[in-house]
Amino acid sequence: MTTIDQLLFALKLFTALGCSLVAGVLFAFSTFVMNDALARLQPKEGIAAMQSINITGDQSVVY
């Protein structure tokens, strides 16, 4: 294996692991927050909670 092949393999591996990590975080958020926490709220409270999350997310530095 040449050096460029090793570099490409490492880059592909890092990319796959990064995608897996992001997918896991989104799955955990979806499972714990969306299903468990919001399911306990009344519909009006759930709507207010999601709107608050959306407002906070829009103001985030990362977004």
C-alpha positions as CSV (number, residue, x, y, z in Angstrom):
1,M,0.0,0.0,0.0
2,T,1.3,3.4,-0.9
3,T,1.2,6.4,1.3
4,I,-1.6,8.0,-0.6
5,D,-3.7,4.8,-0.3
6,Q,-3.1,4.8,3.4
7,L,-4.1,8.4,3.7
8,L,-7.3,7.8,1.7
9,F,-8.2,4.8,3.8
10,A,-7.7,6.8,7.0
11,L,-9.8,9.6,5.6
12,K,-12.6,7.3,4.6
13,L,-12.5,5.6,8.0
14,F,-12.6,8.9,9.9
15,T,-15.5,10.1,7.7
16,A,-17.5,6.9,8.4
17,L,-16.9,7.1,12.1
18,G,-17.8,10.8,12.2
19,C,-21.1,10.1,10.3
20,S,-21.9,7.2,12.7
21,L,-21.3,9.5,15.7
22,V,-23.6,12.2,14.3
23,A,-26.3,9.6,13.4
24,G,-26.1,8.2,17.0
25,V,-26.5,11.7,18.5
26,L,-29.5,12.5,16.3
27,F,-31.0,9.1,17.1
28,A,-30.5,9.6,20.9
29,F,-32.1,13.1,20.7
30,S,-35.0,11.7,18.7
31,T,-35.6,8.8,21.1
32,F,-35.1,10.5,24.4
33,V,-36.4,14.1,23.8
34,M,-39.0,13.7,21.1
35,N,-40.6,10.5,22.2
36,D,-40.1,10.3,25.9
37,A,-40.1,13.9,27.1
38,L,-42.6,15.4,24.7
39,A,-45.0,12.5,25.0
40,R,-45.5,13.4,28.7
41,L,-46.7,16.9,27.9
42,Q,-50.1,18.1,26.9
43,P,-50.4,19.1,23.2
44,K,-50.3,22.8,23.9
45,E,-47.3,22.4,26.2
46,G,-45.5,20.2,23.6
47,I,-46.0,22.8,20.9
48,A,-44.7,25.6,23.2
49,A,-41.7,23.4,24.1
50,M,-40.8,22.7,20.4
51,Q,-41.2,26.3,19.5
52,S,-38.8,27.3,22.3
53,I,-36.3,24.6,21.1
54,N,-36.6,26.0,17.5
55,I,-36.0,29.6,18.7
56,T,-33.0,28.6,20.8
57,G,-31.6,26.5,17.9
58,D,-31.9,29.4,15.5
59,Q,-29.9,31.6,17.8
60,S,-27.1,29.1,18.2
61,V,-23.6,29.9,17.1
62,V,-23.3,26.4,15.5
63,Y,-26.4,26.9,13.4
